[in-house]
Amino acid sequence: MIIAIIGAGFTGLTLAYRLSQKGHQITLIESENKAGGLAVGFSKKVWKWTLEKHYHHWFTNDYSILNLAKEIGHKVVTVRPKTSTFIKGEIYQIDSPFALLIFSKLSIIDRLRTGIILFSLKISPFLKLYEKVTSEKFIRFFMGEKSWNVLWKPLFTKKFGVDYKKILLSWFWARIKKRTPSLCYPAGGFQKFADRIVNKLKQKKVIIYYNELFQKFKKKSGKFVLFTNKRQLIVDKIINTIPLKETGIKMIGAINLVLELKEPFLKDNTYWLNINDANSPFLAVVEHTNFMDKRNYNNRHVVYVGNYLDKSSNLYSKNIEEILDIYLPYLNKINPDFKKNVIVNKYLFKAPFAQPIVSNGYSKKIPPFVSEIAGVYNANIQQVYPWDRGTNYAVEIGNKVAKLI
Ligand SMILES: Cc1cc2nc3c(=O)[nH]c(=O)nc-3n(C[C@H](O)[C@H](O)[C@H](O)COP(=O)(O)OP(=O)(O)OC[C@H]3O[C@@H](n4cnc5c(N)ncnc54)[C@H](O)[C@@H]3O)c2cc1C
């Protein structure tokens, strides 16, 4: 069969890999100049590894993608990095039951309540009930007001903005259930990993058109004519991996400022720092080189200053200097010694559709894999449920839809 796949993110790459293994003739259409989608990376001549535009890692139980890595012979690095939270001017390491037990910003009763509920979610399977209640209501009731206000509310409000009260417990459950203390990372970076899949695809004679925008398709004598901005293709089947507007699923975007520094920013070796302060202009600081070796990046320290924002946010129209100036005073609250002159390079990346909002009725809005047009399939980020979206699920969905076809 001749199959066109729209989008060369990890869903499209997996589909192309699996279907080409079955002997189908595959064409991938990608609007960007390389594969990788939201996990796309960039490189510099002096770097040994590529770096993601937006911070990325895997959990040790992300089996679909870890198995794919094994299958194609790509090395994976596993590390236990430090996760901390910035609260009222202090950094607290909160990444284990013991760390929670000694967390002094909550009373011992609230710490125990929080710990017991987190443990219950961790061991619980997915329950339909989790779709009937919001995370906010559940946390306030079971972990207590203090736990909600100190630990969770700042994260929900910074991540989901005006929608923070709507997020279903199913989303929170998935986050707790899947989190592992150790994290994995593909050696060489996610781009190197995507490029390895692309090489496998080339061996299978898969055609990839980069910088090419899918526009529409028409049915014609049992086949499809697919139109891009550059050509027309005649194919038997079409698989769309880009989110569908007509589902009514709201998506939020992400902005990441990436700083290449002469010195570490988080000197206590924290990899992931949540910022639990509604007044902070960003959500998290992720020091990649407290996770992966800085020697892969010419001995520079690589730091992401990350934000999730509705696409109406005025930060999208700001340039890198303006964003740095907005962030700088708060960066100084975290590290008072931090000065602009330790920044060697900086980069700004914006992704307008980064994360679906899992609110009431989400499971009913999920588009089916098989669309109502026979021969047209959907395999995209909106269908990742109840798990929180991630490259692991891109691979899982790619595997599923390939099997279906
Ligand atoms: C800030 C951030 C942090 C993240 N952190 C992690 C993490 O730590 N771990 C993890 O596993 N995942 C993480 N993710 C999620 C992960 O990146 C995605 O879930 C995954 O990459 C989705 O893959 P996909 O192929 O389904 O979609 P996408 O990656 O969105 O791929 C879709 C592709 O379609 C292309 N496209 C769009 N429109 C067209 C068109 N009209 N014509 C042709 N091509 C088109 C796009 O350019 C893109 O390449 C993160 C995402 C973000 C934004």
PDBQT file of the ligand as one rigid body, heavy atoms in Angstrom, charges set to zero:
ROOT
HETATM    1  C1  LIG A 501       7.836  21.948  26.864  1.00  0.00    +0.000 C 
HETATM    2  C2  LIG A 501       7.649  20.489  26.549  1.00  0.00    +0.000 A 
HETATM    3  C3  LIG A 501       8.235  19.556  27.369  1.00  0.00    +0.000 A 
HETATM    4  C4  LIG A 501       8.065  18.183  27.112  1.00  0.00    +0.000 A 
HETATM    5  N1  LIG A 501       8.692  17.289  27.903  1.00  0.00    +0.000 NA
HETATM    6  C5  LIG A 501       8.645  15.986  27.574  1.00  0.00    +0.000 A 
HETATM    7  C6  LIG A 501       9.458  15.039  28.259  1.00  0.00    +0.000 A 
HETATM    8  O1  LIG A 501      10.194  15.379  29.190  1.00  0.00    +0.000 OA
HETATM    9  N2  LIG A 501       9.408  13.748  27.866  1.00  0.00    +0.000 N 
HETATM   10  C7  LIG A 501       8.626  13.327  26.823  1.00  0.00    +0.000 A 
HETATM   11  O2  LIG A 501       8.669  12.140  26.467  1.00  0.00    +0.000 OA
HETATM   12  N3  LIG A 501       7.832  14.194  26.171  1.00  0.00    +0.000 NA
HETATM   13  C8  LIG A 501       7.814  15.504  26.514  1.00  0.00    +0.000 A 
HETATM   14  N4  LIG A 501       7.064  16.405  25.818  1.00  0.00    +0.000 N 
HETATM   15  C9  LIG A 501       6.008  15.921  24.923  1.00  0.00    +0.000 C 
HETATM   16  C10 LIG A 501       6.510  15.355  23.638  1.00  0.00    +0.000 C 
HETATM   17  O3  LIG A 501       7.401  16.238  23.003  1.00  0.00    +0.000 OA
HETATM   18  C11 LIG A 501       5.302  15.098  22.726  1.00  0.00    +0.000 C 
HETATM   19  O4  LIG A 501       4.321  14.383  23.426  1.00  0.00    +0.000 OA
HETATM   20  C12 LIG A 501       5.674  14.296  21.499  1.00  0.00    +0.000 C 
HETATM   21  O5  LIG A 501       6.847  14.795  20.921  1.00  0.00    +0.000 OA
HETATM   22  C13 LIG A 501       4.515  14.341  20.517  1.00  0.00    +0.000 C 
HETATM   23  O6  LIG A 501       4.875  13.694  19.324  1.00  0.00    +0.000 OA
HETATM   24  P1  LIG A 501       3.888  13.688  18.093  1.00  0.00    +0.000 P 
HETATM   25  O7  LIG A 501       4.607  13.073  16.958  1.00  0.00    +0.000 OA
HETATM   26  O8  LIG A 501       2.593  13.075  18.488  1.00  0.00    +0.000 OA
HETATM   27  O9  LIG A 501       3.535  15.208  17.802  1.00  0.00    +0.000 OA
HETATM   28  P2  LIG A 501       4.516  16.366  17.352  1.00  0.00    +0.000 P 
HETATM   29  O10 LIG A 501       5.826  16.206  17.981  1.00  0.00    +0.000 OA
HETATM   30  O11 LIG A 501       3.752  17.632  17.571  1.00  0.00    +0.000 OA
HETATM   31  O12 LIG A 501       4.696  16.090  15.787  1.00  0.00    +0.000 OA
HETATM   32  C14 LIG A 501       3.825  16.577  14.819  1.00  0.00    +0.000 C 
HETATM   33  C15 LIG A 501       4.660  16.968  13.611  1.00  0.00    +0.000 C 
HETATM   34  O13 LIG A 501       3.782  17.443  12.580  1.00  0.00    +0.000 OA
HETATM   35  C16 LIG A 501       4.380  18.552  11.926  1.00  0.00    +0.000 C 
HETATM   36  N5  LIG A 501       3.299  19.303  11.305  1.00  0.00    +0.000 N 
HETATM   37  C17 LIG A 501       2.379  20.107  11.892  1.00  0.00    +0.000 A 
HETATM   38  N6  LIG A 501       1.541  20.607  10.966  1.00  0.00    +0.000 NA
HETATM   39  C18 LIG A 501       1.933  20.111   9.769  1.00  0.00    +0.000 A 
HETATM   40  C19 LIG A 501       1.442  20.242   8.417  1.00  0.00    +0.000 A 
HETATM   41  N7  LIG A 501       0.358  20.972   8.131  1.00  0.00    +0.000 N 
HETATM   42  N8  LIG A 501       2.098  19.603   7.427  1.00  0.00    +0.000 NA
HETATM   43  C20 LIG A 501       3.193  18.822   7.697  1.00  0.00    +0.000 A 
HETATM   44  N9  LIG A 501       3.679  18.653   8.954  1.00  0.00    +0.000 NA
HETATM   45  C21 LIG A 501       3.052  19.283   9.965  1.00  0.00    +0.000 A 
HETATM   46  C22 LIG A 501       5.084  19.272  13.057  1.00  0.00    +0.000 C 
HETATM   47  O14 LIG A 501       6.120  20.100  12.558  1.00  0.00    +0.000 OA
HETATM   48  C23 LIG A 501       5.623  18.102  13.892  1.00  0.00    +0.000 C 
HETATM   49  O15 LIG A 501       6.921  17.731  13.476  1.00  0.00    +0.000 OA
HETATM   50  C24 LIG A 501       7.239  17.773  26.035  1.00  0.00    +0.000 A 
HETATM   51  C25 LIG A 501       6.676  18.716  25.193  1.00  0.00    +0.000 A 
HETATM   52  C26 LIG A 501       6.874  20.071  25.437  1.00  0.00    +0.000 A 
HETATM   53  C27 LIG A 501       6.280  21.067  24.512  1.00  0.00    +0.000 C 
ENDROOT
TORSDOF 0
